[in-house]
Amino acid sequence: MVDITDAYADPPEEVSTLSPEKYPNAHFVRLYALASLNAYLAKRKARAALPLLLAIQRRIDVLKKRRVPLSSKVWKDVGNPSKNERVTMLAHLHRMPDLVMLHEDRHPMFRYRVEKGPAWHQIDKAGKNGRGLEEDDEEEDI
């Protein structure tokens, strides 16, 4: 028996997409500092979480909410990854509470609500100002 507790059965097709009529920027991800975010993930060996983070960013921008549910709609945006890929992505998110905060929520359609953390806000602010995130004094070879 498959035990995926982070995403449940897919809702009907018409419910699972963001309507372009209601949300004109539904298929656009606004991320000012993609290179900084990628460097942050590489430093923490969590690059597998990037597609999930982009889907979360898109939902936050489109819905204009502070927290978004980690539902089957988000997993569909990521490309319906396998159970092992989902577990890996969630494990990476759990390791980086400064980047994203997972709030457990007992809801029939999802288990977590996701909110940007202080590191994400710092990366986003640096990107909006047109500069990269300041690197640590130690340089790591990737």
C-alpha positions in Angstrom: 0.0 0.0 0.0 1.4 3.4 -0.9 1.7 5.8 2.0 2.0 9.3 0.8 0.7 11.6 3.6 1.7 14.9 1.9 -0.6 14.8 -1.1 -3.9 13.1 -1.5 -6.0 12.1 -4.5 -6.1 14.5 -7.4 -9.2 16.7 -7.5 -11.1 16.8 -10.8 -9.2 18.4 -13.7 -11.2 21.6 -13.8 -10.4 22.3 -10.1 -6.7 21.5 -10.4 -5.6 24.4 -12.7 -5.4 28.1 -12.1 -7.8 29.8 -14.6 -6.0 32.2 -16.9 -9.2 34.3 -17.1 -9.2 34.8 -13.3 -5.4 34.8 -12.9 -3.7 36.4 -16.0 -0.2 35.6 -14.7 -1.0 32.0 -13.8 1.7 30.5 -15.9 4.5 32.9 -15.0 6.9 32.5 -12.1 8.3 35.8 -10.8 11.6 35.0 -9.1 14.2 37.8 -9.0 17.1 35.8 -7.7 17.0 32.4 -9.2 20.8 32.1 -9.3 21.0 33.0 -5.6 18.3 30.5 -4.8 20.1 27.8 -6.8 23.4 28.6 -5.1 21.6 28.4 -1.7 20.2 25.0 -2.6 23.5 23.7 -4.0 25.3 24.7 -0.8 22.8 22.7 1.3 22.8 19.8 -1.2 19.1 20.3 -1.8 18.8 21.0 -5.6 16.0 18.3 -5.9 13.7 20.7 -4.1 14.0 23.5 -6.8 10.9 22.4 -8.9 8.8 22.3 -5.8 10.0 25.7 -4.6 9.2 27.2 -8.1 5.7 25.7 -7.9 5.2 27.1 -4.4 6.5 30.5 -5.6 4.1 30.5 -8.5 1.1 29.7 -6.2 2.1 32.4 -3.7 2.4 35.0 -6.5 -0.8 34.1 -8.3 -3.0 33.6 -5.2 -1.4 36.6 -3.4 -1.4 34.7 -0.1 1.3 34.3 2.5 0.8 30.6 3.0 -0.3 28.1 0.3 -1.4 24.5 0.8 1.0 21.8 -0.4 -1.8 20.0 -2.2 -2.1 17.8 -5.3 -2.4 21.0 -7.4 1.2 21.9 -6.4 2.4 18.4 -7.1 0.8 18.5 -10.5 2.7 21.8 -11.2 5.9 20.0 -10.3 5.1 17.2 -12.8 3.5 14.6 -10.5 6.8 13.2 -9.1 7.0 9.7 -7.8 6.6 8.8 -4.1 10.3 8.7 -3.6 10.9 12.0 -5.3 8.2 13.6 -3.1 9.7 12.2 0.0 13.1 13.5 -1.1 11.8 17.0 -1.8 9.9 17.2 1.5 13.0 16.0 3.4 15.0 18.8 1.8 12.4 21.4 2.7 12.3 20.1 6.3 16.1 20.6 6.5 15.8 24.2 5.5 13.3 25.9 7.9 15.0 29.2 7.3 14.0 29.0 3.5 10.5 27.7 3.8 8.3 27.0 6.8 6.1 23.9 6.7 3.0 24.3 8.9 1.3 21.0 9.6 -2.4 21.3 8.9 -4.9 18.4 9.2 -7.0 19.0 6.1 -8.6 16.3 4.0 -6.9 17.5 0.8 -3.4 18.3 2.1 -1.1 18.0 5.1 1.1 21.1 5.0 0.8 24.8 4.3 4.0 26.3 3.1 5.3 29.8 3.8 8.4 31.6 2.7 11.1 31.9 5.4 13.5 34.7 6.3 16.2 33.3 3.9 13.8 33.3 1.0 12.8 36.9 1.7 16.5 37.9 1.9 17.3 36.2 -1.4 14.2 37.8 -3.0 15.1 41.3 -1.6 18.7 40.9 -2.9 17.4 40.0 -6.4 14.9 42.9 -6.5 17.8 45.3 -5.7 19.8 43.8 -8.7 22.6 42.3 -6.6 23.4 38.8 -5.6 23.2 37.4 -2.1 26.4 38.0 -0.1 28.5 34.9 0.0 29.9 33.6 3.3 33.6 34.1 4.0 34.3 30.5 3.3 34.2 29.5 -0.4 33.1 26.0 -1.1 33.9 24.0 -4.2 30.8 22.6 -5.8 
